[in-house]
Amino acid sequence: MPHETPSIFQSAIDRRMRDALLADRHVQRSGSIARRRRLLTDALRLTRSVAPTVMDVLAACQETLGHAGPVELFVQPDQRIHAAAVEAPGEPPAIVLSSRLIEALTEAELRFVIGHQLGHLVLDHFALPVGVEGAEGKHLPRANVLALDAWNRAAEVSADRAGLLCAKDTEAALSASFKRTSGLASASVKSELAAYVRQVDALLSSSAAREKPREDEDMLGCFITHPFSPLRLRALVAFSRSRTFLRVAGHYGSDEGLPEEEADAFIARDFQELEPSGLAEKLPPGDMLAGLREELSLSERARLVRHLTVVAAAEGPVSDARFLELRRVAEALALPLWTIDEALRGATCPLD
């Protein structure tokens, strides 16, 4: 089957943010030997004789995405449903799968997960710092930290698209995302997944519905970072209706489906919520936070707390005292405390 060029599945938002970061003098090309060593601790390199099905899935994904170079595949004894990719100078790129993931996922779900990780490699996502440090362990300026945090989310959308092209199965992609987030291998959420797909389809078919003011819970979903987050699910379903996916999956001719630019435009509103702002620079003393709560919208308050948390994580491990300070700010701004946890998770576990 002819392979796809990376530009076909890379989101426009990912491309724009990545190019801007690479052009910044503070952000140098990366690649972490320490991260590779950490991820491969206690891992076993898989071979065709040990895991023929998994190796066949990797080969199929490489064919689909046009990745001709070597990729090592490792399994790590771990009861979490977990996967990661890593690239370091002088070493072949590697994908690490937990033993539980290999046991719990169907072949189509496995194609999505391996395709997702391979997508990060194909799109050279590891050219940028993974985490909150710049080149050679130097901390990045605050503006770069926030830009990198937003780009991480856009990079995940592109990698999800790569995984979907490899799986050729939207339901398998969604269920794999659920399993990775929850650790549950049950198929009992199928009806909920189908309902969510119908909801996204309704938004795709109506520009008026997309412009309606969001409910609080829906808007705050933009700040969730795990694979089953509303932002990533919306982006995944939208791409599953695109001309590129429908052609690769063999459902329709190449002139059917949603134009790729419309799939990008559909998620642009979500990413507007993540754009860096100067709010954190204007944070008033604690006794004035209540007034700020009245001045700012829910979206602005959530963005403020997220940015304060990401910047705190960039300065090193967040102490209990710093965490309680962030919690005080969230409470004063009438935000759920999980917004802090999600920001910390996104800062410490990017490109999952």
PyMOL commands that set and color helices and strands:
alter all, ss='L'
color gray80, all
select helices_A, chain A and resi 6-9+12-23+33-39+52-65+99-104+107-122+125-127+135-137+142-167+170-182+190-204+207-211+216-223+230-240+243-249+260-272+279-282+286-295+298-314+320-332+338-348
alter helices_A, ss='H'
color red, helices_A
select strands_A, chain A and resi 44-45+72-76+83-86+94-98
alter strands_A, ss='S'
color yellow, strands_A
deselect
rebuild
show_as cartoon
